[in-house]
Amino acid sequence: MKGLIWAEAAVFFLVALMMIACSSSTTAPSTQNQAPAPEAKKEPILNTGKACFSQMAGMAARWSPDAVPFHMESALNAESNGQGGKSTIWRGMFASPSRRTYKVFTCSGSRLRDEAPIGVTSSAEIVYGPTVPNLMFQAFLLSTDSDQAYAVAQEKGGSKLLEKDPKQPVLYTLDWNMKDKALLWVVLYGTSANDSKGIGVIDATTGKFLRAK
C-alpha cells in the first residue's frame, strides 16, 4: 500500500515538473525573431584647415622626408557648405624637391559614398613643373586657422552675404603669394571664383585682413 502511495506521488511530481517546463518554454520570449537594434547614424566630421593640414603633412613626411606644401583647398558637398571655416574634405599638395614630384593628399571626415574615406589618402606621384618651387612654403607660417580667417572675412562684409543667403557656400584656399611675400587664406563666398559673391584675403600668419576682391 505504501509502495503504491509513493508511486502515485512520484507520478504526480513528474507530471508537475513537465507542466512547469512546458509553461516556461511557451512563455519565454523568443530572441531569434527579434529585429536587431538599429545602428546609430554616423555623423560626418567637419575639420578646420589647420587640423587637416597637420594630418596631411604627417603623411607627406612619411612619403618623402623633404616634402613641402604648396597649396591647400576645401571642398563643398552635401555635408558642409564651408561656413564656420570647416569642411568634411580638404586637399593639400606637397612636393618633394629631391624627387621633383608631388602628391595630392585628401583629409576626409565625410560619410558620403562618393567622397574619400575618413582619414588621409594620397594620389600617385606627379612630376611637377617649373612654377611649383615658387609656390612652396614652410608649414610654420600657417598660424591662423580657417575658422579664424572666416571670422575675419565675416567682419569685413561676409556677414551681409549670409544675411541675404543663410546657405551661402564658402570655399577656402591657402597659397604662398609672391607679391605679398606671405602665406594667404582666400575666403571665397561662392562655389567657384566665377560665381563668387565676394572674396576676402587674410594673412595666414598674422590673421590680418589684407583686402577684398
Backbone as CSV, one residue per row, in Angstrom:
resi,resn,N_x,N_y,N_z,CA_x,CA_y,CA_z,C_x,C_y,C_z
1,MET,0.830,-1.215,0.000,0.000,0.000,0.000,0.856,1.253,0.000
2,LYS,1.885,1.175,0.915,2.781,2.336,0.947,3.519,2.508,-0.385
3,GLY,3.888,1.375,-1.000,4.590,1.453,-2.290,3.725,2.096,-3.342
4,LEU,2.423,1.803,-3.304,1.504,2.406,-4.278,1.396,3.903,-4.073
5,ILE,1.336,4.298,-2.807,1.225,5.734,-2.496,2.473,6.480,-2.983
6,TRP,3.632,5.867,-2.718,4.872,6.512,-3.177,4.939,6.591,-4.704
7,ALA,4.436,5.549,-5.371,4.434,5.539,-6.839,3.539,6.629,-7.386
8,GLU,2.341,6.780,-6.767,1.429,7.819,-7.209,2.023,9.211,-6.976
9,ALA,2.695,9.366,-5.839,3.328,10.662,-5.529,4.420,10.984,-6.541
10,ALA,5.185,9.957,-6.913,6.271,10.164,-7.884,5.708,10.578,-9.235
11,VAL,4.594,9.894,-9.648,3.966,10.244,-10.939,3.435,11.662,-10.887
12,PHE,2.804,12.034,-9.790,2.279,13.395,-9.661,3.397,14.428,-9.734
13,PHE,4.495,14.132,-9.079,5.642,15.051,-9.087,6.222,15.202,-10.494
14,LEU,6.313,14.092,-11.217,6.849,14.123,-12.585,5.952,14.927,-13.513
15,VAL,4.635,14.739,-13.370,3.678,15.490,-14.192,3.777,16.974,-13.910
16,ALA,3.935,17.309,-12.620,4.062,18.723,-12.243,5.292,19.350,-12.876
17,LEU,6.404,18.607,-12.858,7.636,19.120,-13.477,7.448,19.355,-14.971
18,MET,6.777,18.441,-15.657,6.548,18.560,-17.099,5.696,19.787,-17.404
19,MET,4.688,20.041,-16.552,3.818,21.197,-16.771,4.588,22.501,-16.599
20,ILE,5.458,22.522,-15.597,6.271,23.727,-15.373,7.200,23.974,-16.554
21,ALA,7.814,22.892,-17.064,8.738,23.014,-18.197,8.012,23.516,-19.432
22,CYS,6.809,22.962,-19.674,6.030,23.397,-20.846,5.629,24.852,-20.720
23,SER,5.240,25.252,-19.519,4.813,26.630,-19.296,5.944,27.603,-19.550
24,SER,7.142,27.256,-19.047,8.283,28.160,-19.229,8.723,28.237,-20.662
25,SER,8.573,27.125,-21.410,9.002,27.127,-22.814,8.060,27.933,-23.689
26,THR,6.774,27.994,-23.306,5.822,28.736,-24.124,5.820,30.217,-23.800
27,THR,6.177,30.577,-22.579,6.127,31.986,-22.186,7.459,32.695,-22.370
28,ALA,8.530,31.919,-22.518,9.837,32.560,-22.670,9.873,33.327,-23.977
29,PRO,10.348,34.555,-23.992,10.410,35.344,-25.221,11.429,34.775,-26.192
30,SER,11.097,34.791,-27.439,11.998,34.291,-28.479,12.932,35.396,-28.932
31,THR,14.230,35.084,-28.909,15.237,36.079,-29.337,15.570,35.949,-30.814
32,GLN,15.152,34.812,-31.423,15.507,34.590,-32.826,14.761,35.527,-33.758
33,ASN,13.503,35.856,-33.408,12.685,36.675,-34.294,12.751,38.167,-33.994
34,GLN,13.494,38.543,-32.960,13.594,39.961,-32.622,14.465,40.694,-33.634
35,ALA,14.013,41.861,-34.069,14.785,42.655,-35.032,16.008,43.227,-34.346
36,PRO,17.172,43.254,-35.040,18.388,43.819,-34.436,18.214,45.313,-34.183
37,ALA,18.851,45.789,-33.147,18.772,47.213,-32.811,19.391,48.033,-33.934
38,PRO,18.738,49.103,-34.363,19.294,49.918,-35.453,20.617,50.567,-35.043
39,GLU,21.574,50.581,-35.979,22.866,51.190,-35.702,22.729,52.709,-35.620
40,ALA,23.483,53.280,-34.722,23.476,54.736,-34.595,24.048,55.362,-35.859
41,LYS,23.399,56.405,-36.332,23.854,57.079,-37.538,25.202,57.745,-37.302
42,LYS,26.143,57.466,-38.187,27.477,58.026,-38.058,27.510,59.413,-38.709
43,GLU,27.810,60.401,-37.912,27.828,61.771,-38.394,29.162,62.092,-39.070
44,PRO,29.158,62.985,-40.068,30.420,63.401,-40.692,31.270,64.229,-39.724
45,ILE,32.545,64.285,-39.991,33.477,65.043,-39.163,33.893,66.296,-39.931
46,LEU,33.589,67.451,-39.383,33.978,68.710,-40.006,35.284,69.185,-39.388
47,ASN,36.274,69.420,-40.232,37.594,69.839,-39.777,37.918,71.259,-40.234
48,THR,38.740,71.934,-39.461,39.314,73.187,-39.925,40.493,72.870,-40.834
49,GLY,40.946,73.855,-41.581,42.053,73.635,-42.496,43.337,73.244,-41.794
50,LYS,43.618,73.897,-40.679,44.874,73.638,-39.967,44.899,72.225,-39.396
51,ALA,43.765,71.754,-38.898,43.690,70.395,-38.354,44.002,69.367,-39.434
52,CYS,43.429,69.552,-40.612,43.692,68.621,-41.711,45.105,68.805,-42.269
53,PHE,45.584,70.040,-42.284,46.932,70.303,-42.784,47.959,69.498,-41.988
54,SER,47.821,69.464,-40.681,48.757,68.724,-39.828,48.740,67.232,-40.165
55,GLN,47.549,66.690,-40.387,47.439,65.271,-40.718,48.073,64.973,-42.073
56,MET,47.815,65.828,-43.050,48.370,65.615,-44.383,49.884,65.788,-44.390
57,ALA,50.372,66.760,-43.621,51.822,66.986,-43.553,52.528,65.773,-42.965
58,GLY,51.902,65.148,-41.968,52.492,63.954,-41.377,52.614,62.824,-42.379
59,MET,51.577,62.596,-43.177,51.636,61.541,-44.186,52.611,61.906,-45.296
60,ALA,52.669,63.190,-45.656,53.594,63.622,-46.706,55.040,63.392,-46.280
61,ALA,55.335,63.627,-45.003,56.698,63.407,-44.499,57.074,61.931,-44.538
62,ARG,56.087,61.056,-44.329,56.364,59.624,-44.427,56.599,59.208,-45.869
63,TRP,55.926,59.910,-46.786,56.155,59.628,-48.202,57.552,60.080,-48.614
64,SER,57.901,61.318,-48.260,59.217,61.867,-48.600,59.619,62.844,-47.495
65,PRO,60.737,62.616,-46.817,61.145,63.479,-45.696,61.286,64.955,-46.050
66,ASP,61.539,65.259,-47.318,61.704,66.675,-47.709,60.430,67.270,-48.298
67,ALA,59.291,66.612,-48.092,58.028,67.101,-48.661,57.691,68.493,-48.132
68,VAL,57.289,69.381,-49.045,56.968,70.771,-48.713,55.585,71.102,-49.277
69,PRO,54.722,71.742,-48.503,53.392,72.100,-49.016,53.458,73.255,-50.006
70,PHE,52.515,73.267,-50.948,52.438,74.422,-51.849,51.002,74.811,-52.215
71,HIS,50.006,74.096,-51.669,48.617,74.502,-51.908,47.704,73.677,-51.019
72,MET,46.618,74.307,-50.551,45.566,73.580,-49.846,44.227,74.240,-50.159
73,GLU,43.169,73.432,-50.219,41.837,73.956,-50.516,40.767,73.088,-49.877
74,SER,39.621,73.692,-49.634,38.470,72.959,-49.112,37.572,72.538,-50.272
75,ALA,36.582,71.728,-49.948,35.609,71.293,-50.960,34.205,71.401,-50.380
76,LEU,33.245,71.563,-51.266,31.839,71.635,-50.880,31.157,70.302,-51.180
77,ASN,30.219,69.918,-50.326,29.393,68.746,-50.598,28.106,68.837,-49.778
78,ALA,27.332,67.786,-49.806,26.037,67.802,-49.113,26.180,67.887,-47.596
79,GLU,27.362,67.593,-47.073,27.572,67.602,-45.627,28.025,68.949,-45.087
80,SER,28.602,69.765,-45.946,29.171,71.021,-45.463,29.151,72.082,-46.554
81,ASN,28.679,73.295,-46.173,28.722,74.418,-47.112,29.915,75.330,-46.843
82,GLY,30.788,74.928,-45.943,32.012,75.688,-45.699,31.893,76.795,-44.671
83,GLN,30.697,77.075,-44.228,30.539,78.141,-43.231,31.199,77.730,-41.914
84,GLY,31.734,78.726,-41.211,32.412,78.439,-39.958,33.859,78.036,-40.119
85,GLY,34.338,78.030,-41.371,35.734,77.670,-41.606,36.003,76.185,-41.582
86,LYS,34.938,75.368,-41.714,35.113,73.918,-41.629,34.553,73.218,-42.861
87,SER,35.100,72.039,-43.130,34.646,71.226,-44.253,34.937,69.760,-43.944
88,THR,34.211,68.875,-44.603,34.499,67.447,-44.432,35.607,66.985,-45.378
89,ILE,35.952,67.825,-46.350,37.003,67.463,-47.310,37.993,68.617,-47.469
90,TRP,39.275,68.318,-47.251,40.370,69.251,-47.534,41.406,68.519,-48.383
91,ARG,41.957,69.232,-49.351,43.011,68.649,-50.196,44.263,69.521,-50.120
92,GLY,45.392,68.865,-49.974,46.659,69.589,-49.910,47.659,69.001,-50.885
93,MET,48.481,69.852,-51.446,49.515,69.409,-52.378,50.885,69.590,-51.728
94,PHE,51.666,68.514,-51.754,53.002,68.523,-51.166,54.005,68.034,-52.203
95,ALA,55.095,68.782,-52.350,56.104,68.459,-53.358,57.390,67.989,-52.692
96,SER,58.072,67.106,-53.374,59.369,66.616,-52.927,60.441,67.135,-53.888
97,PRO,61.259,68.106,-53.464,62.311,68.631,-54.346,63.293,67.553,-54.797
98,SER,63.593,66.589,-53.937,64.553,65.549,-54.306,63.991,64.621,-55.380
99,ARG,62.692,64.393,-55.349,62.050,63.537,-56.346,61.555,64.323,-57.561
100,ARG,61.374,65.627,-57.362,60.779,66.507,-58.365,59.371,66.031,-58.744
101,THR,58.659,65.555,-57.719,57.276,65.122,-57.897,56.444,65.685,-56.748
102,TYR,55.122,65.595,-56.907,54.229,65.990,-55.828,53.083,64.995,-55.720
103,LYS,52.418,65.052,-54.579,51.235,64.233,-54.350,50.106,65.117,-53.850
104,VAL,48.880,64.718,-54.172,47.696,65.373,-53.631,47.183,64.512,-52.476
105,PHE,47.121,65.105,-51.293,46.625,64.403,-50.109,45.205,64.886,-49.797
106,THR,44.347,63.962,-49.446,42.967,64.285,-49.101,42.707,63.908,-47.656
107,CYS,42.257,64.896,-46.897,41.876,64.682,-45.497,40.348,64.678,-45.453
108,SER,39.781,63.553,-45.077,38.322,63.389,-45.152,37.709,63.053,-43.802
109,GLY,36.560,63.681,-43.559,35.714,63.312,-42.434,34.334,62.973,-42.951
110,SER,34.260,62.703,-44.251,32.977,62.513,-44.925,32.440,61.096,-44.769
111,ARG,31.121,61.005,-44.745,30.430,59.715,-44.732,29.786,59.417,-46.089
112,LEU,29.960,60.304,-47.058,29.354,60.124,-48.372,30.103,59.054,-49.171
113,ARG,29.350,58.293,-49.929,29.945,57.192,-50.692,30.882,57.672,-51.793
114,ASP,30.567,58.845,-52.369,31.376,59.319,-53.493,32.534,60.206,-53.055
115,GLU,32.790,60.300,-51.751,33.930,61.058,-51.251,35.003,60.099,-50.743
116,ALA,36.182,60.652,-50.481,37.270,59.835,-49.947,36.897,59.298,-48.572
117,PRO,37.382,58.119,-48.199,37.059,57.553,-46.885,37.662,58.400,-45.761
118,ILE,37.132,58.239,-44.577,37.617,59.008,-43.435,39.099,58.722,-43.180
119,GLY,39.840,59.800,-42.959,41.287,59.683,-42.768,42.016,60.457,-43.849
120,VAL,43.272,60.129,-44.057,44.095,60.797,-45.068,44.509,59.795,-46.132
121,THR,44.253,60.137,-47.379,44.672,59.319,-48.516,45.484,60.191,-49.456
122,SER,46.159,59.553,-50.408,47.004,60.322,-51.331,46.906,59.792,-52.745
123,SER,47.256,60.643,-53.684,47.267,60.276,-55.095,48.615,59.648,-55.443
124,ALA,48.751,59.267,-56.690,50.046,58.805,-57.182,50.980,60.007,-57.330
125,GLU,52.260,59.762,-57.447,53.234,60.842,-57.638,53.063,61.470,-59.022
126,ILE,53.193,62.778,-59.070,53.058,63.522,-60.318,54.295,64.404,-60.479
127,VAL,54.881,64.391,-61.637,56.050,65.238,-61.899,55.608,66.686,-61.954
128,TYR,56.274,67.568,-61.206,55.859,68.970,-61.195,56.678,69.821,-62.162
129,GLY,56.076,70.948,-62.554,56.702,71.853,-63.498,57.532,72.937,-62.826
130,PRO,58.031,73.896,-63.591,58.935,74.921,-63.061,58.281,75.933,-62.132
131,THR,56.956,76.027,-62.136,56.286,77.021,-61.282,56.119,76.563,-59.831
132,VAL,56.142,75.265,-59.601,55.865,74.739,-58.259,56.866,75.212,-57.207
133,PRO,58.174,75.206,-57.470,59.111,75.666,-56.425,58.813,77.074,-55.898
134,ASN,58.276,77.949,-56.737,57.958,79.311,-56.302,56.710,79.364,-55.413
135,LEU,55.951,78.275,-55.379,54.721,78.236,-54.589,54.908,77.546,-53.232
136,MET,56.029,76.903,-53.035,56.271,76.155,-51.799,56.383,77.107,-50.607
137,PHE,55.904,76.643,-49.456,56.003,77.452,-48.239,56.305,76.559,-47.035
138,GLN,56.765,77.173,-45.968,57.076,76.442,-44.747,55.821,76.290,-43.883
139,ALA,55.652,75.116,-43.305,54.438,74.806,-42.551,54.235,75.727,-41.353
140,PHE,55.326,76.198,-40.738,55.178,77.014,-39.535,54.519,78.361,-39.816
141,LEU,54.439,78.754,-41.089,53.802,80.029,-41.437,52.289,79.983,-41.250
142,LEU,51.734,78.786,-41.196,50.288,78.658,-41.019,49.948,78.756,-39.525
143,SER,49.698,79.967,-39.065,49.335,80.212,-37.667,47.845,80.469,-37.504
144,THR,47.253,81.081,-38.502,45.823,81.414,-38.462,45.027,80.302,-39.127
145,ASP,44.086,79.731,-38.391,43.300,78.624,-38.926,42.173,79.159,-39.815
146,SER,41.530,78.241,-40.539,40.474,78.632,-41.473,39.247,79.212,-40.760
147,ASP,38.941,78.734,-39.557,37.791,79.297,-38.846,38.070,80.734,-38.398
148,GLN,39.341,81.034,-38.108,39.715,82.404,-37.762,39.666,83.299,-39.001
149,ALA,40.129,82.770,-40.124,40.065,83.525,-41.380,38.613,83.808,-41.748
150,TYR,37.744,82.837,-41.515,36.316,83.012,-41.787,35.733,84.129,-40.925
151,ALA,36.104,84.136,-39.643,35.592,85.161,-38.728,36.018,86.554,-39.170
152,VAL,37.258,86.680,-39.641,37.742,87.976,-40.121,36.981,88.395,-41.370
153,ALA,36.796,87.445,-42.289,36.059,87.749,-43.522,34.613,88.142,-43.216
154,GLN,34.028,87.518,-42.214,32.667,87.862,-41.817,32.591,89.309,-41.333
155,GLU,33.575,89.724,-40.573,33.599,91.097,-40.062,33.763,92.128,-41.166
156,LYS,34.397,91.708,-42.254,34.691,92.628,-43.349,33.671,92.562,-44.482
157,GLY,32.489,92.102,-44.189,31.428,92.117,-45.197,30.770,90.791,-45.475
158,GLY,31.396,89.704,-45.054,30.833,88.387,-45.323,29.506,88.143,-44.631
159,SER,29.325,88.719,-43.458,28.083,88.508,-42.713,26.872,89.028,-43.477
160,LYS,27.061,90.086,-44.247,25.952,90.635,-45.042,25.526,89.665,-46.136
161,LEU,26.509,88.931,-46.673,26.198,87.948,-47.714,25.388,86.793,-47.128
162,LEU,25.697,86.416,-45.888,24.950,85.337,-45.244,23.558,85.777,-44.824
163,GLU,23.384,87.068,-44.587,22.048,87.578,-44.280,21.146,87.433,-45.503
164,LYS,21.726,87.648,-46.689,20.967,87.505,-47.926,20.699,86.039,-48.243
165,ASP,21.687,85.187,-47.951,21.563,83.756,-48.236,22.180,82.957,-47.089
166,PRO,21.357,82.491,-46.136,21.875,81.742,-44.982,22.607,80.456,-45.363
167,LYS,22.360,79.961,-46.578,23.030,78.737,-47.036,24.207,79.039,-47.962
168,GLN,24.667,80.251,-47.963,25.760,80.673,-48.831,26.985,79.753,-48.684
169,PRO,27.406,79.111,-49.779,28.604,78.268,-49.697,29.881,79.111,-49.603
170,VAL,30.857,78.580,-48.879,32.129,79.283,-48.687,33.277,78.321,-48.940
171,LEU,34.225,78.747,-49.761,35.409,77.946,-50.078,36.661,78.622,-49.524
172,TYR,37.702,77.801,-49.308,38.961,78.316,-48.764,40.143,77.772,-49.572
173,THR,41.093,78.647,-49.850,42.355,78.216,-50.444,43.495,78.803,-49.628
174,LEU,44.610,78.084,-49.614,45.801,78.518,-48.884,46.985,78.452,-49.837
175,ASP,47.611,79.611,-50.090,48.717,79.662,-51.047,49.747,80.711,-50.636
176,TRP,50.968,80.491,-51.094,52.022,81.484,-50.939,51.869,82.531,-52.032
177,ASN,51.891,83.804,-51.644,51.749,84.883,-52.608,53.092,85.586,-52.775
178,MET,53.640,85.506,-53.982,54.961,86.089,-54.241,54.951,87.604,-54.084
179,LYS,53.873,88.256,-54.511,53.796,89.709,-54.447,53.764,90.197,-53.001
180,ASP,52.936,89.567,-52.195,52.834,89.950,-50.782,53.943,89.342,-49.930
181,LYS,54.610,88.329,-50.498,55.611,87.566,-49.736,55.004,87.065,-48.429
182,ALA,53.839,86.452,-48.560,53.108,85.982,-47.391,52.242,84.795,-47.774
183,LEU,51.945,83.998,-46.756,51.017,82.883,-46.935,49.607,83.422,-46.712
184,LEU,48.717,83.186,-47.674,47.401,83.823,-47.633,46.251,82.822,-47.646
185,TRP,45.271,83.125,-46.809,43.974,82.480,-46.916,43.106,83.314,-47.847
186,VAL,42.469,82.664,-48.789,41.456,83.313,-49.611,40.109,82.695,-49.232
187,VAL,39.212,83.521,-48.705,37.876,83.072,-48.313,36.920,83.505,-49.411
188,LEU,36.372,82.538,-50.126,35.557,82.807,-51.310,34.101,82.458,-51.028
189,TYR,33.242,83.441,-51.142,31.810,83.231,-50.929,31.175,82.832,-52.263
190,GLY,31.104,81.533,-52.503,30.570,81.010,-53.751,31.071,79.601,-53.972
191,THR,30.696,79.016,-55.096,31.145,77.661,-55.416,32.393,77.653,-56.280
192,SER,32.752,78.822,-56.798,33.974,78.969,-57.599,34.279,80.457,-57.742
193,ALA,35.444,80.763,-58.285,35.814,82.161,-58.478,34.878,82.856,-59.470
194,ASN,34.325,82.086,-60.396,33.464,82.678,-61.431,32.108,83.142,-60.885
195,ASP,31.610,82.476,-59.842,30.294,82.865,-59.336,30.373,83.436,-57.922
196,SER,31.545,83.879,-57.500,31.708,84.368,-56.136,30.928,85.658,-55.898
197,LYS,30.369,85.762,-54.696,29.680,86.981,-54.281,30.636,87.954,-53.592
198,GLY,31.788,87.408,-53.185,32.796,88.225,-52.523,33.982,87.366,-52.125
199,ILE,35.155,87.984,-52.038,36.383,87.266,-51.687,37.167,88.086,-50.670
200,GLY,37.575,87.436,-49.594,38.401,88.088,-48.594,39.775,87.446,-48.543
201,VAL,40.804,88.266,-48.433,42.185,87.779,-48.393,42.750,88.076,-47.008
202,ILE,43.193,87.019,-46.319,43.677,87.155,-44.946,45.078,86.574,-44.835
203,ASP,45.972,87.263,-44.140,47.319,86.763,-43.896,47.223,85.537,-42.982
204,ALA,47.713,84.390,-43.458,47.581,83.149,-42.706,48.550,83.058,-41.528
205,THR,49.496,83.973,-41.464,50.437,84.002,-40.339,49.975,84.947,-39.245
206,THR,49.588,86.149,-39.635,49.205,87.163,-38.643,47.702,87.226,-38.386
207,GLY,46.906,86.715,-39.329,45.449,86.798,-39.209,44.906,88.152,-39.633
208,LYS,45.743,89.001,-40.203,45.334,90.345,-40.604,44.558,90.319,-41.910
209,PHE,43.485,91.094,-41.969,42.735,91.251,-43.212,43.531,92.133,-44.154
210,LEU,43.763,91.667,-45.378,44.562,92.433,-46.340,43.711,93.182,-47.360
211,ARG,42.743,92.498,-47.928,41.940,93.145,-48.953,40.740,92.280,-49.316
212,ALA,39.816,92.888,-50.061,38.674,92.180,-50.599,38.767,92.212,-52.114
213,LYS,38.128,91.251,-52.737,38.130,91.213,-54.201,36.693,91.247,-54.714
